[in-house]
Amino acid sequence: MSSSQYDVIVIGGGVTGAGVARDCAMRGLRTLLLERRKPAMGTTITSTHLIHGGLRYLLYDRLTTHTTCWDSGHIVRIARPLLQRLPIIWPVYKGHAHGIETVETLLESYDRFQQMKLGLPHLRLSAKETLGLVPGLKSEGLLGAVSFDEWWVDPEALVNANLDSARRHGAEVRIDEPVTGLSRTLDRVHGVEAGGQMIRASVVINAAGPWVDKVAGLADKHIPLRLQKGTHLVYKEKLTPFGLLLEAADRERYVFVVPSPQGTLLGPTDLPFPGDPDSVVTAPEEVSYLLSSVKRYLPQFPKRYDSTVVGARPILGQAGNEKLLSREYEVFDHESRDNLAGLLTIGGGKMSDFRVMAQAVSDLACLKLKHPVVCRTQHETLSGEPIATFPEFPRPWRPLKKFLRKHPRLRELHAMTYLAGAFGRHVTRRPFDGAGPIDAEAFRKYYSA
């Protein structure tokens, strides 16, 4: 077998791995990325196609919303040509779990983080204006709506743009080349086995998404994951003029309707999936759940869809109800954790904070390599133009985030304490602020500016 030498080998060509390869290459490290099939075709392509802050996490994981909005702002700046602002309308009906004042309180709290990612403050809509903006929406029981905006992105284009940037900075990218083993001695990983070669590297970074435990298993190590299956229905046509956030049929979750240049996505589901991420498939019950959820509000929404996409989300192992699972990420240093040098794993997280995930694991790789070069990925667009200045926003205190991830009830209490205070301020101020619902024409101008 022949051998090669790199500073870093990155395993996984999803958005996290692509971000890691770009970061390492921009720091001057000799970098190789290995992807067993086509880039982005795992969990990345099965996402809701949004760079978003995680509005719902404000109910139980406020610090993740903070971090994600913080990094989403960097992603928007480096990938702006790939993104489109998507206004999302949240209609509120009689009998919903959250009334319109509660929903608006949540959006007021989200406004504090929206500025981090170049988002706009929310708007409030009357029932009449909501029906004018969303033809076919059920009118019975409609109290009104609130709106917010997120950034739509083609995930495959985002991954490929990161890989192109990594290549320009000297990285090598090999696709259709699965890693079949790790080259190791008792206390160190020396590289990987792939394509009939033993490829040597000083550091191997496991960025394989829901497969990180499988990759770690090649070194007889374990990464605790709690996989969640998510299915979307795919329609080739653009079925709504704006995005929608709808209380689902079980009244416990919400589903998105996401229109885009590629058509419409409806979803996701969110179900425990203890199996092999290679075997994840859409169940008929998921299709029924999504269709029954959307038809509660859009009776004419078509039952016939063109396809489904399904993936396993790599959520870090943790206790608690599925609704309270943190989307936090973590860097696993196998040297300090398992007495195995030369191997790092980045696990958890989501597409909307892939850049800071890459920064975290690349920082540690540089420390191991005694290569004191700081991250520059936020200072250059994916196409290579410099970003001279950008506003500085504080990040949450990471030790508190780590502590709260291990204590889901305390994490929920922390979030709800903030929201309780915000609700008190909202209901006290609401009768006197003089701000009424916006009309449909002003709504369109607001989001098109």
C-alpha positions, 0 to 999 in steps of 0.5 A: 500500500502507498502512503501520503502525508497530510496535517489533517484528514477530514472524514465527511463531506456534509456541511460540517466537514466541508466547513472544517476543510475550508477552515483548516485549509485557510489556516495553511494546513495540508488538508484532505477531505474524504467523502464516501459518496456525493457531498451534501447527500447525507443529513445536509440535503434532508434539512429544511433548507434554512439558515435559521436561529431556531425560534422554537428553542427559545422555549427550552434552549435559549442559549442555542438560539443565541449561538445559532443566530450569532453564527448564522450572521457569519454564514449570511455574510460569507454566502450571501449570493446563495441565500434568499430572505424568506418571510414566514407567517405564523397563523394563530387560531382559537384553541391553539396551544399558544395564544397570539400574545404569547406568540408575539412575546416569543417573536419579540424575544427572537427580535433581539437575536435576529439582528445578529443574522441580518434578520428583520423585526417581526410583524403582526397581522390581522386575520383579514390581512393574513387571509389576503397574503395566504390565499386558501388559508382557513378563516374559521377561528383565525385570530391573526398572525405574526411573521418573521424571516429566515434565510433559504439556502440550497444546501448542496450549493452551500457545501460545494461552495465551501469545498471550492473555497477549501480547494482554492486554499490548497485542500484536496477533496476526494469523493466516492472514497469511503474510509474503511479503517483507521491506521492506529497504534495503541495510543495514536491514530496515524491516518486512515485507510481509504481507496486501497491506501493507508493515508497518513495524517497528524490529525484525523477529524471525524465530521461524519454527522450521524455516522460519527459513532460509526467512524469512532467505532473504527478505533473502538471508541464511542460517541453518544448520539440520540438520532432523530428522524426527519422527513419532508414532503417535496413538491416541485411547484411553489405552493405558497407565496410565503413560508408558513409555520403551522401547529401540527396535528398532534398540537405538540410540534410545528411544521414548516411550509417552505416555498423556494425556487426549487418548489416546496418543502413540507415538514419535518417530522421529528421521531426517535431513530435508534437504527442505522442512519443508512437505513432511514426511510419515510414511514406512511405515518409520517406522510399522513402526519404532515398532510393532516397537519397542513390540511388543517389550515390549507384544505386545498393543499395537494395530497399528491407530492413528488417525493420525500427526503428523510435523514437522521439528525445527529443530536448528541446523547442526552436525557429528556423528552424529544421536545427538549433535546438540545441541538448543541455541538461538542468537540470530542478530544479522544486524546484526553477522553480516551487516551487516543491521540490524533483523532478529534470528533465534532458532533451534534449541531446543525447547518445553521452553525456549521461555521463555528463548529468547524472553527471549534474543532479546527482550533483544537487541531491547530493546538495539537499541531502547534500551529498558532493560526487563528480562524479566518473563515468569517473574514472572507466570502466563499467566493474569495472576497474580503469582508472588511468589517462586521458587527461584533455580538457577544456569544453566550457563556459556553460553560453555562451552555455545556452545563444546561445541555446536561440538565434539560429541565434547568435549561427549560427553566432558564428559557422560560424565566426569560420568556415569563419576564418578556410576557409580563413586559408585553402585556403591560406595554401592549395597550399603550404602544399604539402599534396595530397590525400591518397591512398586506401591501406594507408587509410585502414592501417590508420584506422586499426592501 
